[in-house]
Amino acid sequence: MKTAKLVTGILCMVFTVLIVFQSCAVGVSNTLAANGEVSGSAGFLLAMLMLAGGIVEVASRKSEKKGGSIAAFILFVLAALLGYGNAGSYGDLYIWSTWCLALGILNLISFVKKNGSKPEEPKV
């Protein structure tokens, strides 16, 4: 899982730039249309949560403890719920929300895998 966490963490950081630009464009479009949607702002918040989750994944990839997986799981699931709930006319937000949900599931699997492993025996 170390390599997978490194790759997905870096992808999250790269995708954040794309999502921020898309969200700004959608926010301007929502403002000009005066349609009352908040999908641009939701996309920006999703990008920030995704960035935080990616940083947590990269930083905790070699850790034997479970805290990094739990934190990344919470960040990614929160981002997915935010995106699904506020997508509106911003169709790409569904794609980014699905990506976040998939990463949340990956971190849940990582947590369960670490939780189910046998503890090391103390060295004498």
C-alpha positions in Angstrom: 0.0 0.0 0.0 3.0 2.3 0.4 3.4 2.8 -3.4 -0.3 3.2 -3.9 -0.6 5.8 -1.3 2.4 7.7 -2.7 0.9 7.6 -6.3 -2.6 8.6 -5.2 -1.3 11.3 -2.9 0.7 12.9 -5.8 -2.3 12.5 -8.1 -4.5 14.3 -5.6 -2.0 17.2 -5.4 -1.9 17.5 -9.2 -5.7 17.2 -9.6 -6.2 19.9 -7.0 -4.8 22.5 -9.4 -7.2 21.4 -12.1 -10.2 21.3 -9.8 -9.5 24.8 -8.5 -9.4 26.3 -12.0 -12.6 24.4 -12.9 -14.3 25.6 -9.7 -13.3 29.2 -10.3 -14.8 29.0 -13.8 -18.0 27.4 -12.6 -18.2 30.0 -9.7 -18.0 32.8 -12.2 -20.6 31.1 -14.4 -23.0 30.6 -11.4 -22.6 34.3 -10.5 -23.2 35.6 -13.9 -26.3 33.3 -14.4 -27.5 34.2 -10.9 -28.8 30.7 -10.5 -28.1 30.5 -6.8 -25.9 27.4 -7.1 -22.8 26.9 -4.9 -21.2 24.2 -7.0 -18.1 26.4 -7.7 -17.5 26.9 -4.0 -18.2 23.3 -3.2 -15.6 22.3 -5.9 -13.0 24.6 -4.3 -13.7 23.1 -0.9 -13.5 19.6 -2.3 -10.1 20.5 -3.9 -8.8 21.7 -0.5 -10.0 18.5 1.3 -8.4 16.4 -1.5 -5.2 18.3 -1.2 -5.1 17.7 2.6 -5.9 14.1 2.1 -3.2 13.7 -0.5 -0.7 15.3 1.8 -1.7 13.0 4.7 -1.4 10.0 2.4 2.1 10.9 1.3 3.3 11.8 4.8 1.9 8.7 6.5 2.6 6.1 3.8 5.5 4.5 5.7 3.9 4.7 9.1 2.9 1.5 10.8 0.3 3.4 12.8 -3.3 3.8 11.8 -3.8 7.5 12.3 -2.9 8.5 8.8 -5.3 6.1 7.2 -8.1 7.3 9.5 -7.4 11.0 8.8 -7.2 10.4 5.0 -10.4 8.4 5.1 -12.3 11.1 6.9 -11.0 13.9 4.6 -11.8 12.0 1.4 -15.3 10.8 2.5 -16.1 14.4 3.7 -14.9 15.7 0.3 -17.1 13.1 -1.6 -20.2 13.9 0.4 -19.6 17.7 -0.1 -19.2 17.2 -3.8 -22.1 14.8 -4.3 -24.4 17.1 -2.3 -23.6 20.4 -4.1 -22.6 19.4 -7.7 -25.6 21.1 -9.4 -24.6 22.1 -12.9 -20.9 21.3 -12.3 -20.9 17.8 -13.8 -17.2 17.2 -13.3 -17.7 17.5 -9.5 -19.4 14.1 -9.6 -16.2 12.6 -11.1 -14.0 14.2 -8.5 -16.4 13.1 -5.7 -16.2 9.5 -7.0 -12.4 9.8 -7.0 -12.5 10.9 -3.4 -14.9 8.2 -2.4 -12.6 5.6 -4.1 -9.6 6.9 -2.1 -11.6 6.9 1.1 -12.4 3.2 0.5 -8.7 2.6 -0.3 -7.7 4.2 3.1 -10.4 2.2 4.9 -8.9 -1.0 3.4 -5.5 0.2 4.5 -6.8 0.8 8.0 -8.4 -2.7 8.2 -5.3 -4.3 6.8 -3.1 -2.7 9.4 -5.7 -3.4 12.1 -5.8 -7.1 11.2 -2.1 -7.7 11.1 -0.3 -9.5 13.9 1.6 -7.3 16.3 5.4 -7.8 16.3 6.8 -9.8 19.1 9.2 -7.9 21.4 12.8 -8.6 20.7 14.8 -10.0 23.6 
